[in-house]
Amino acid sequence: MNQKEVNTMTLDELQDKLTQMQKSYKEARFTHVLSNLENPLQLRTQRRVIARLQTELNRRITQEV
């Protein structure tokens, strides 16, 4: 997910996607602890997507106020 996709999402979509990505990241991290993932770089990309979503959410919330 790139920044253009994040910018086009609505506030509700951002919140839903953030929740979904956080859940997915926790599951992947748990799986990685028990047995190695095929692609451990997947954790890094998920963290970065979560950061993009959180940044955009915070930006929109501060603009409303």
Secondary structure, DSSP 8 states (H G I E B T S, - for coil): --HHHHHHS-HHHHHHHHHHHHHHHHHHHHHHHHS--S-THHHHHHHHHHHHHHHHHHHHHHHH-
